[in-house]
């Protein structure tokens, strides 16, 4: 009888430990979800920012992009650059576009601007700013997907672009037998994202200059449609 009693006690202790471990895991995950939800809401109120993104897609190719967005002035600058590891200019691709008050301008290789021959709604200031306010912008980390499909773990604090932020590690199922590992650093005070890394693609994204006036180089608004050109 005594042996059975002690076995019963041990079983209860093991069950209690498992319940506590499960609860801690649940609470920890919940904290991550709550923090990401705060970030989603904070992003909707962003009126200006700068984003840089770099991906070493292969040893022979590097992709870099830049977004400079100032919704208060209705200006957006977007730059996308693909370079090859061997330095071959024929393999280089560059798009440099500025949207000013609903009009798109392309930057030529000599540094001058020309009215764009075609428009791209994804780069227009109105569309970009509307999507940010609606929480549907693809420029920022896709936190909805991380909340729904990921396991979120709290990590250490660090400084990114002069701002103290908390890093969160996210493990996502990327296929039947593969996991993707992302990390997002979220500002301790403003809950905005300052850094995103994707281990699978080697992508590093940095955010800065939230809600401050940006010095975006603008074209001469006296340009006429006849001067339109391409890079």
Residue pairs with C-beta under 8 A, 6 or more apart in sequence:
28 153
28 154
29 151
29 152
31 154
32 152
32 153
32 154
32 168
32 170
33 147
33 152
35 166
35 168
35 186
35 191
36 143
36 146
36 147
36 152
36 168
36 184
36 186
37 143
37 147
38 191
39 141
39 143
39 186
39 191
39 192
39 193
40 135
40 143
40 144
41 135
41 191
42 190
42 191
42 192
43 132
43 135
43 137
43 140
43 192
43 193
44 132
44 133
44 134
44 135
46 71
46 132
46 192
46 210
46 211
47 70
47 71
47 72
47 129
47 211
48 69
48 70
48 71
48 72
48 209
48 210
48 211
48 212
48 213
48 214
49 67
49 69
49 207
49 208
49 209
49 210
49 211
50 66
50 67
50 68
50 69
50 207
50 208
50 209
50 214
51 65
51 66
51 67
51 69
51 139
51 205
51 206
51 207
51 208
52 64
52 65
52 66
52 205
52 206
53 64
53 65
53 66
53 203
53 204
53 205
53 206
54 62
54 63
54 64
54 65
54 203
54 204
54 205
55 62
55 63
55 64
55 201
55 202
55 203
55 204
56 62
56 202
57 63
57 201
57 202
59 85
60 84
60 85
60 86
61 82
61 83
61 84
61 85
61 91
62 82
62 83
62 84
62 85
63 80
63 81
63 82
64 79
64 80
64 81
64 83
65 78
65 79
65 80
65 81
66 77
66 78
66 79
67 76
67 77
67 78
67 139
68 75
68 76
68 77
68 78
68 214
68 216
69 75
69 76
69 77
69 125
69 128
69 129
69 132
69 139
69 214
70 76
70 213
70 214
70 216
71 125
71 128
71 129
71 132
72 213
73 213
73 216
74 100
74 101
74 102
74 125
74 126
74 129
75 98
75 99
75 100
75 101
75 125
75 214
75 216
75 218
76 98
76 99
76 123
76 124
76 125
76 128
76 129
77 97
77 98
77 99
77 216
77 217
78 95
78 96
78 97
78 98
78 99
78 123
79 94
79 95
79 96
79 97
80 93
80 94
80 95
80 96
81 92
81 93
81 94
81 95
82 91
82 92
82 93
82 94
83 91
83 92
84 91
84 92
94 109
94 231
95 106
95 231
96 106
96 107
96 231
97 104
97 105
97 106
97 107
97 116
97 120
97 123
98 104
98 105
98 107
98 113
98 216
98 217
98 218
98 219
99 105
99 123
99 124
99 125
99 128
100 125
100 218
100 219
100 221
101 125
102 124
102 125
102 126
103 115
104 115
104 116
104 119
104 120
104 123
104 124
105 113
105 114
105 115
105 116
105 219
105 223
106 113
106 114
106 115
106 116
106 117
106 229
106 230
106 231
107 113
107 231
108 114
108 229
108 230
108 231
109 231
113 219
113 220
113 223
114 223
114 227
114 228
114 229
114 230
115 223
115 224
115 225
115 227
115 228
116 228
117 228
117 229
117 230
121 127
122 128
128 137
128 139
131 137
131 138
132 139
132 140
140 193
140 207
141 182
141 184
141 193
141 196
141 205
143 184
145 172
146 152
146 170
146 172
146 182
146 184
149 172
149 173
150 170
150 171
150 172
150 182
151 170
151 171
152 168
152 169
152 170
153 168
153 169
153 170
153 171
154 166
154 168
155 166
155 167
155 168
155 169
155 183
156 166
156 167
157 164
157 165
157 166
157 167
157 188
158 164
158 165
158 167
158 185
159 165
160 185
160 194
160 195
160 206
161 194
161 206
161 207
161 208
163 187
163 194
164 187
164 188
164 189
165 185
165 186
165 187
165 188
165 194
165 195
166 185
166 186
166 188
167 183
167 184
167 185
167 195
168 183
168 184
168 185
168 186
169 181
169 182
169 183
170 181
170 182
170 183
170 184
171 179
171 180
171 181
172 179
172 180
172 181
172 182
173 179
173 180
174 180
174 200
180 198
180 199
180 200
181 198
181 199
181 200
182 196
182 197
182 198
182 199
183 195
183 196
183 197
183 199
184 193
184 195
184 196
185 193
185 194
185 195
185 196
186 192
186 193
186 194
187 193
187 194
190 210
192 207
192 210
193 207
194 206
194 207
194 208
195 204
195 205
195 206
195 207
196 203
196 204
196 205
196 207
197 203
197 204
197 205
